[in-house]
Amino acid sequence: MEKGVWVAILVSAVLAFLLGNIYGQPLHWYLFIVIILVGFFINTIIIILKVKDESS
């Protein structure tokens, strides 16, 4: 994976926490990890779909 993808996922997780803090939502450390894992999962699906699209 490219470094830009890593940075984008981490920045989006930090932004999600900042917005949650602004609106007074409960924040826990494991939610940060879940956000990052979901980001990598979605990125993996996108990569798989690109490979299938290029092969046909």
PDB file with SEQRES, HELIX, SHEET and CRYST1 records, atoms N, CA, C and O in Angstrom:
SEQRES   1 A   56  MET GLU LYS GLY VAL TRP VAL ALA ILE LEU VAL SER ALA          
SEQRES   2 A   56  VAL LEU ALA PHE LEU LEU GLY ASN ILE TYR GLY GLN PRO          
SEQRES   3 A   56  LEU HIS TRP TYR LEU PHE ILE VAL ILE ILE LEU VAL GLY          
SEQRES   4 A   56  PHE PHE ILE ASN THR ILE ILE ILE ILE LEU LYS VAL LYS          
SEQRES   5 A   56  ASP GLU SER SER                                              
HELIX    1 AA1 LYS A    3  ILE A   22  1                                  20    
HELIX    2 AA2 TRP A   29  SER A   55  1                                  27    
CRYST1    1.000    1.000    1.000  90.00  90.00  90.00 P 1           1          
ATOM      1  N   MET A   1       0.830  -1.180   0.000  1.00  0.00           N  
ATOM      2  CA  MET A   1       0.000   0.000   0.000  1.00  0.00           C  
ATOM      3  C   MET A   1       0.878   1.248   0.000  1.00  0.00           C  
ATOM      4  O   MET A   1       2.008   1.249   0.488  1.00  0.00           O  
ATOM      5  N   GLU A   2       0.324   2.277  -0.553  1.00  0.00           N  
ATOM      6  CA  GLU A   2       1.047   3.534  -0.607  1.00  0.00           C  
ATOM      7  C   GLU A   2       0.976   4.260   0.734  1.00  0.00           C  
ATOM      8  O   GLU A   2       0.073   4.029   1.538  1.00  0.00           O  
ATOM      9  N   LYS A   3       1.943   5.136   0.953  1.00  0.00           N  
ATOM     10  CA  LYS A   3       1.963   5.898   2.205  1.00  0.00           C  
ATOM     11  C   LYS A   3       0.772   6.839   2.298  1.00  0.00           C  
ATOM     12  O   LYS A   3       0.287   7.120   3.394  1.00  0.00           O  
ATOM     13  N   GLY A   4       0.297   7.327   1.160  1.00  0.00           N  
ATOM     14  CA  GLY A   4      -0.841   8.237   1.155  1.00  0.00           C  
ATOM     15  C   GLY A   4      -2.096   7.600   1.727  1.00  0.00           C  
ATOM     16  O   GLY A   4      -2.894   8.267   2.385  1.00  0.00           O  
ATOM     17  N   VAL A   5      -2.268   6.309   1.476  1.00  0.00           N  
ATOM     18  CA  VAL A   5      -3.432   5.590   2.004  1.00  0.00           C  
ATOM     19  C   VAL A   5      -3.345   5.509   3.523  1.00  0.00           C  
ATOM     20  O   VAL A   5      -4.337   5.735   4.217  1.00  0.00           O  
ATOM     21  N   TRP A   6      -2.168   5.188   4.038  1.00  0.00           N  
ATOM     22  CA  TRP A   6      -1.971   5.121   5.491  1.00  0.00           C  
ATOM     23  C   TRP A   6      -2.277   6.468   6.134  1.00  0.00           C  
ATOM     24  O   TRP A   6      -2.974   6.545   7.146  1.00  0.00           O  
ATOM     25  N   VAL A   7      -1.745   7.526   5.531  1.00  0.00           N  
ATOM     26  CA  VAL A   7      -1.949   8.872   6.079  1.00  0.00           C  
ATOM     27  C   VAL A   7      -3.428   9.245   6.044  1.00  0.00           C  
ATOM     28  O   VAL A   7      -3.952   9.799   7.010  1.00  0.00           O  
ATOM     29  N   ALA A   8      -4.098   8.945   4.938  1.00  0.00           N  
ATOM     30  CA  ALA A   8      -5.517   9.289   4.808  1.00  0.00           C  
ATOM     31  C   ALA A   8      -6.369   8.564   5.851  1.00  0.00           C  
ATOM     32  O   ALA A   8      -7.280   9.160   6.428  1.00  0.00           O  
ATOM     33  N   ILE A   9      -6.083   7.295   6.095  1.00  0.00           N  
ATOM     34  CA  ILE A   9      -6.850   6.534   7.083  1.00  0.00           C  
ATOM     35  C   ILE A   9      -6.605   7.077   8.491  1.00  0.00           C  
ATOM     36  O   ILE A   9      -7.545   7.213   9.274  1.00  0.00           O  
ATOM     37  N   LEU A  10      -5.356   7.386   8.816  1.00  0.00           N  
ATOM     38  CA  LEU A  10      -5.052   7.932  10.141  1.00  0.00           C  
ATOM     39  C   LEU A  10      -5.661   9.321  10.336  1.00  0.00           C  
ATOM     40  O   LEU A  10      -6.186   9.628  11.407  1.00  0.00           O  
ATOM     41  N   VAL A  11      -5.591  10.160   9.300  1.00  0.00           N  
ATOM     42  CA  VAL A  11      -6.170  11.502   9.403  1.00  0.00           C  
ATOM     43  C   VAL A  11      -7.681  11.418   9.568  1.00  0.00           C  
ATOM     44  O   VAL A  11      -8.263  12.167  10.353  1.00  0.00           O  
ATOM     45  N   SER A  12      -8.319  10.509   8.832  1.00  0.00           N  
ATOM     46  CA  SER A  12      -9.774  10.382   8.963  1.00  0.00           C  
ATOM     47  C   SER A  12     -10.162   9.875  10.355  1.00  0.00           C  
ATOM     48  O   SER A  12     -11.188  10.289  10.894  1.00  0.00           O  
ATOM     49  N   ALA A  13      -9.362   8.992  10.937  1.00  0.00           N  
ATOM     50  CA  ALA A  13      -9.646   8.516  12.296  1.00  0.00           C  
ATOM     51  C   ALA A  13      -9.498   9.649  13.312  1.00  0.00           C  
ATOM     52  O   ALA A  13     -10.312   9.775  14.227  1.00  0.00           O  
ATOM     53  N   VAL A  14      -8.471  10.463  13.152  1.00  0.00           N  
ATOM     54  CA  VAL A  14      -8.274  11.594  14.062  1.00  0.00           C  
ATOM     55  C   VAL A  14      -9.410  12.599  13.909  1.00  0.00           C  
ATOM     56  O   VAL A  14      -9.912  13.121  14.904  1.00  0.00           O  
ATOM     57  N   LEU A  15      -9.819  12.875  12.669  1.00  0.00           N  
ATOM     58  CA  LEU A  15     -10.932  13.799  12.441  1.00  0.00           C  
ATOM     59  C   LEU A  15     -12.229  13.273  13.046  1.00  0.00           C  
ATOM     60  O   LEU A  15     -13.020  14.041  13.593  1.00  0.00           O  
ATOM     61  N   ALA A  16     -12.446  11.966  12.947  1.00  0.00           N  
ATOM     62  CA  ALA A  16     -13.646  11.377  13.542  1.00  0.00           C  
ATOM     63  C   ALA A  16     -13.638  11.569  15.056  1.00  0.00           C  
ATOM     64  O   ALA A  16     -14.674  11.862  15.652  1.00  0.00           O  
ATOM     65  N   PHE A  17     -12.473  11.404  15.675  1.00  0.00           N  
ATOM     66  CA  PHE A  17     -12.383  11.608  17.118  1.00  0.00           C  
ATOM     67  C   PHE A  17     -12.577  13.070  17.490  1.00  0.00           C  
ATOM     68  O   PHE A  17     -13.221  13.372  18.493  1.00  0.00           O  
ATOM     69  N   LEU A  18     -12.026  13.978  16.693  1.00  0.00           N  
ATOM     70  CA  LEU A  18     -12.202  15.403  16.982  1.00  0.00           C  
ATOM     71  C   LEU A  18     -13.669  15.810  16.868  1.00  0.00           C  
ATOM     72  O   LEU A  18     -14.178  16.545  17.714  1.00  0.00           O  
ATOM     73  N   LEU A  19     -14.341  15.338  15.833  1.00  0.00           N  
ATOM     74  CA  LEU A  19     -15.764  15.648  15.684  1.00  0.00           C  
ATOM     75  C   LEU A  19     -16.588  15.035  16.812  1.00  0.00           C  
ATOM     76  O   LEU A  19     -17.521  15.658  17.317  1.00  0.00           O  
ATOM     77  N   GLY A  20     -16.239  13.818  17.199  1.00  0.00           N  
ATOM     78  CA  GLY A  20     -16.931  13.190  18.320  1.00  0.00           C  
ATOM     79  C   GLY A  20     -16.737  13.966  19.612  1.00  0.00           C  
ATOM     80  O   GLY A  20     -17.659  14.085  20.419  1.00  0.00           O  
ATOM     81  N   ASN A  21     -15.539  14.492  19.802  1.00  0.00           N  
ATOM     82  CA  ASN A  21     -15.256  15.289  20.995  1.00  0.00           C  
ATOM     83  C   ASN A  21     -16.024  16.609  20.971  1.00  0.00           C  
ATOM     84  O   ASN A  21     -16.520  17.057  22.006  1.00  0.00           O  
ATOM     85  N   ILE A  22     -16.124  17.229  19.804  1.00  0.00           N  
ATOM     86  CA  ILE A  22     -16.859  18.498  19.678  1.00  0.00           C  
ATOM     87  C   ILE A  22     -18.326  18.303  20.040  1.00  0.00           C  
ATOM     88  O   ILE A  22     -18.919  19.142  20.718  1.00  0.00           O  
ATOM     89  N   TYR A  23     -18.912  17.193  19.587  1.00  0.00           N  
ATOM     90  CA  TYR A  23     -20.334  16.950  19.833  1.00  0.00           C  
ATOM     91  C   TYR A  23     -20.604  16.176  21.121  1.00  0.00           C  
ATOM     92  O   TYR A  23     -21.738  15.768  21.369  1.00  0.00           O  
ATOM     93  N   GLY A  24     -19.579  15.972  21.936  1.00  0.00           N  
ATOM     94  CA  GLY A  24     -19.767  15.376  23.255  1.00  0.00           C  
ATOM     95  C   GLY A  24     -20.057  13.883  23.248  1.00  0.00           C  
ATOM     96  O   GLY A  24     -20.715  13.380  24.158  1.00  0.00           O  
ATOM     97  N   GLN A  25     -19.582  13.172  22.246  1.00  0.00           N  
ATOM     98  CA  GLN A  25     -19.801  11.732  22.180  1.00  0.00           C  
ATOM     99  C   GLN A  25     -18.779  11.001  23.052  1.00  0.00           C  
ATOM    100  O   GLN A  25     -17.671  11.499  23.247  1.00  0.00           O  
ATOM    101  N   PRO A  26     -19.136   9.833  23.577  1.00  0.00           N  
ATOM    102  CA  PRO A  26     -18.166   9.065  24.370  1.00  0.00           C  
ATOM    103  C   PRO A  26     -17.071   8.495  23.463  1.00  0.00           C  
ATOM    104  O   PRO A  26     -17.363   7.891  22.431  1.00  0.00           O  
ATOM    105  N   LEU A  27     -15.827   8.691  23.852  1.00  0.00           N  
ATOM    106  CA  LEU A  27     -14.690   8.241  23.048  1.00  0.00           C  
ATOM    107  C   LEU A  27     -13.879   7.228  23.852  1.00  0.00           C  
ATOM    108  O   LEU A  27     -13.571   7.453  25.022  1.00  0.00           O  
ATOM    109  N   HIS A  28     -13.539   6.121  23.216  1.00  0.00           N  
ATOM    110  CA  HIS A  28     -12.721   5.088  23.842  1.00  0.00           C  
ATOM    111  C   HIS A  28     -11.580   4.740  22.900  1.00  0.00           C  
ATOM    112  O   HIS A  28     -11.710   4.895  21.685  1.00  0.00           O  
ATOM    113  N   TRP A  29     -10.464   4.271  23.445  1.00  0.00           N  
ATOM    114  CA  TRP A  29      -9.284   3.998  22.633  1.00  0.00           C  
ATOM    115  C   TRP A  29      -9.551   2.919  21.603  1.00  0.00           C  
ATOM    116  O   TRP A  29      -8.986   2.967  20.510  1.00  0.00           O  
ATOM    117  N   TYR A  30     -10.405   1.937  21.920  1.00  0.00           N  
ATOM    118  CA  TYR A  30     -10.643   0.849  20.977  1.00  0.00           C  
ATOM    119  C   TYR A  30     -11.448   1.315  19.768  1.00  0.00           C  
ATOM    120  O   TYR A  30     -11.366   0.700  18.705  1.00  0.00           O  
ATOM    121  N   LEU A  31     -12.220   2.385  19.908  1.00  0.00           N  
ATOM    122  CA  LEU A  31     -12.937   2.917  18.748  1.00  0.00           C  
ATOM    123  C   LEU A  31     -11.966   3.457  17.709  1.00  0.00           C  
ATOM    124  O   LEU A  31     -12.206   3.330  16.508  1.00  0.00           O  
ATOM    125  N   PHE A  32     -10.867   4.059  18.163  1.00  0.00           N  
ATOM    126  CA  PHE A  32      -9.839   4.551  17.242  1.00  0.00           C  
ATOM    127  C   PHE A  32      -9.260   3.392  16.440  1.00  0.00           C  
ATOM    128  O   PHE A  32      -9.071   3.506  15.229  1.00  0.00           O  
ATOM    129  N   ILE A  33      -8.980   2.280  17.109  1.00  0.00           N  
ATOM    130  CA  ILE A  33      -8.429   1.101  16.431  1.00  0.00           C  
ATOM    131  C   ILE A  33      -9.454   0.523  15.463  1.00  0.00           C  
ATOM    132  O   ILE A  33      -9.091   0.113  14.360  1.00  0.00           O  
ATOM    133  N   VAL A  34     -10.718   0.481  15.848  1.00  0.00           N  
ATOM    134  CA  VAL A  34     -11.769  -0.039  14.970  1.00  0.00           C  
ATOM    135  C   VAL A  34     -11.904   0.824  13.716  1.00  0.00           C  
ATOM    136  O   VAL A  34     -12.067   0.297  12.616  1.00  0.00           O  
ATOM    137  N   ILE A  35     -11.837   2.143  13.876  1.00  0.00           N  
ATOM    138  CA  ILE A  35     -11.920   3.034  12.717  1.00  0.00           C  
ATOM    139  C   ILE A  35     -10.771   2.755  11.753  1.00  0.00           C  
ATOM    140  O   ILE A  35     -10.982   2.703  10.541  1.00  0.00           O  
ATOM    141  N   ILE A  36      -9.569   2.577  12.272  1.00  0.00           N  
ATOM    142  CA  ILE A  36      -8.410   2.295  11.419  1.00  0.00           C  
ATOM    143  C   ILE A  36      -8.567   0.946  10.730  1.00  0.00           C  
ATOM    144  O   ILE A  36      -8.292   0.837   9.535  1.00  0.00           O  
ATOM    145  N   LEU A  37      -9.001  -0.082  11.451  1.00  0.00           N  
ATOM    146  CA  LEU A  37      -9.176  -1.407  10.848  1.00  0.00           C  
ATOM    147  C   LEU A  37     -10.246  -1.397   9.762  1.00  0.00           C  
ATOM    148  O   LEU A  37     -10.079  -2.034   8.722  1.00  0.00           O  
ATOM    149  N   VAL A  38     -11.336  -0.684   9.992  1.00  0.00           N  
ATOM    150  CA  VAL A  38     -12.387  -0.583   8.975  1.00  0.00           C  
ATOM    151  C   VAL A  38     -11.855   0.135   7.743  1.00  0.00           C  
ATOM    152  O   VAL A  38     -12.180  -0.245   6.618  1.00  0.00           O  
ATOM    153  N   GLY A  39     -11.050   1.159   7.940  1.00  0.00           N  
ATOM    154  CA  GLY A  39     -10.446   1.863   6.807  1.00  0.00           C  
ATOM    155  C   GLY A  39      -9.571   0.947   5.971  1.00  0.00           C  
ATOM    156  O   GLY A  39      -9.642   0.981   4.743  1.00  0.00           O  
ATOM    157  N   PHE A  40      -8.744   0.128   6.614  1.00  0.00           N  
ATOM    158  CA  PHE A  40      -7.906  -0.811   5.872  1.00  0.00           C  
ATOM    159  C   PHE A  40      -8.737  -1.902   5.203  1.00  0.00           C  
ATOM    160  O   PHE A  40      -8.398  -2.353   4.109  1.00  0.00           O  
ATOM    161  N   PHE A  41      -9.811  -2.326   5.844  1.00  0.00           N  
ATOM    162  CA  PHE A  41     -10.692  -3.329   5.252  1.00  0.00           C  
ATOM    163  C   PHE A  41     -11.339  -2.791   3.980  1.00  0.00           C  
ATOM    164  O   PHE A  41     -11.377  -3.481   2.961  1.00  0.00           O  
ATOM    165  N   ILE A  42     -11.843  -1.569   4.036  1.00  0.00           N  
ATOM    166  CA  ILE A  42     -12.458  -0.958   2.856  1.00  0.00           C  
ATOM    167  C   ILE A  42     -11.421  -0.774   1.759  1.00  0.00           C  
ATOM    168  O   ILE A  42     -11.717  -1.000   0.586  1.00  0.00           O  
ATOM    169  N   ASN A  43     -10.206  -0.365   2.126  1.00  0.00           N  
ATOM    170  CA  ASN A  43      -9.148  -0.202   1.131  1.00  0.00           C  
ATOM    171  C   ASN A  43      -8.792  -1.534   0.484  1.00  0.00           C  
ATOM    172  O   ASN A  43      -8.534  -1.582  -0.719  1.00  0.00           O  
ATOM    173  N   THR A  44      -8.772  -2.611   1.256  1.00  0.00           N  
ATOM    174  CA  THR A  44      -8.481  -3.938   0.708  1.00  0.00           C  
ATOM    175  C   THR A  44      -9.551  -4.358  -0.291  1.00  0.00           C  
ATOM    176  O   THR A  44      -9.231  -4.918  -1.340  1.00  0.00           O  
ATOM    177  N   ILE A  45     -10.806  -4.095   0.018  1.00  0.00           N  
ATOM    178  CA  ILE A  45     -11.891  -4.423  -0.909  1.00  0.00           C  
ATOM    179  C   ILE A  45     -11.737  -3.635  -2.205  1.00  0.00           C  
ATOM    180  O   ILE A  45     -11.932  -4.184  -3.289  1.00  0.00           O  
ATOM    181  N   ILE A  46     -11.391  -2.360  -2.102  1.00  0.00           N  
ATOM    182  CA  ILE A  46     -11.199  -1.537  -3.300  1.00  0.00           C  
ATOM    183  C   ILE A  46     -10.057  -2.084  -4.143  1.00  0.00           C  
ATOM    184  O   ILE A  46     -10.169  -2.135  -5.368  1.00  0.00           O  
ATOM    185  N   ILE A  47      -8.964  -2.493  -3.514  1.00  0.00           N  
ATOM    186  CA  ILE A  47      -7.828  -3.062  -4.254  1.00  0.00           C  
ATOM    187  C   ILE A  47      -8.241  -4.347  -4.955  1.00  0.00           C  
ATOM    188  O   ILE A  47      -7.879  -4.554  -6.113  1.00  0.00           O  
ATOM    189  N   ILE A  48      -8.991  -5.217  -4.282  1.00  0.00           N  
ATOM    190  CA  ILE A  48      -9.449  -6.470  -4.891  1.00  0.00           C  
ATOM    191  C   ILE A  48     -10.341  -6.190  -6.085  1.00  0.00           C  
ATOM    192  O   ILE A  48     -10.206  -6.842  -7.120  1.00  0.00           O  
ATOM    193  N   LEU A  49     -11.247  -5.238  -5.963  1.00  0.00           N  
ATOM    194  CA  LEU A  49     -12.137  -4.909  -7.077  1.00  0.00           C  
ATOM    195  C   LEU A  49     -11.368  -4.315  -8.250  1.00  0.00           C  
ATOM    196  O   LEU A  49     -11.720  -4.571  -9.402  1.00  0.00           O  
ATOM    197  N   LYS A  50     -10.329  -3.531  -7.989  1.00  0.00           N  
ATOM    198  CA  LYS A  50      -9.511  -2.981  -9.067  1.00  0.00           C  
ATOM    199  C   LYS A  50      -8.779  -4.091  -9.810  1.00  0.00           C  
ATOM    200  O   LYS A  50      -8.691  -4.059 -11.037  1.00  0.00           O  
ATOM    201  N   VAL A  51      -8.253  -5.068  -9.082  1.00  0.00           N  
ATOM    202  CA  VAL A  51      -7.525  -6.176  -9.709  1.00  0.00           C  
ATOM    203  C   VAL A  51      -8.468  -6.996 -10.575  1.00  0.00           C  
ATOM    204  O   VAL A  51      -8.102  -7.387 -11.684  1.00  0.00           O  
ATOM    205  N   LYS A  52      -9.684  -7.264 -10.085  1.00  0.00           N  
ATOM    206  CA  LYS A  52     -10.651  -8.023 -10.875  1.00  0.00           C  
ATOM    207  C   LYS A  52     -11.056  -7.249 -12.116  1.00  0.00           C  
ATOM    208  O   LYS A  52     -11.249  -7.843 -13.177  1.00  0.00           O  
ATOM    209  N   ASP A  53     -11.188  -5.930 -12.004  1.00  0.00           N  
ATOM    210  CA  ASP A  53     -11.588  -5.102 -13.135  1.00  0.00           C  
ATOM    211  C   ASP A  53     -10.485  -5.047 -14.186  1.00  0.00           C  
ATOM    212  O   ASP A  53     -10.780  -5.061 -15.381  1.00  0.00           O  
ATOM    213  N   GLU A  54      -9.220  -4.986 -13.769  1.00  0.00           N  
ATOM    214  CA  GLU A  54      -8.110  -4.912 -14.710  1.00  0.00           C  
ATOM    215  C   GLU A  54      -7.885  -6.229 -15.435  1.00  0.00           C  
ATOM    216  O   GLU A  54      -7.410  -6.233 -16.571  1.00  0.00           O  
ATOM    217  N   SER A  55      -8.220  -7.347 -14.799  1.00  0.00           N  
ATOM    218  CA  SER A  55      -7.978  -8.649 -15.426  1.00  0.00           C  
ATOM    219  C   SER A  55      -9.001  -8.966 -16.502  1.00  0.00           C  
ATOM    220  O   SER A  55      -8.734  -9.813 -17.354  1.00  0.00           O  
ATOM    221  N   SER A  56     -10.155  -8.326 -16.500  1.00  0.00           N  
ATOM    222  CA  SER A  56     -11.175  -8.633 -17.510  1.00  0.00           C  
ATOM    223  C   SER A  56     -11.123  -7.692 -18.688  1.00  0.00           C  
ATOM    224  O   SER A  56     -11.918  -7.823 -19.619  1.00  0.00           O  
TER     225      SER A  56                                                      
END                                                                             
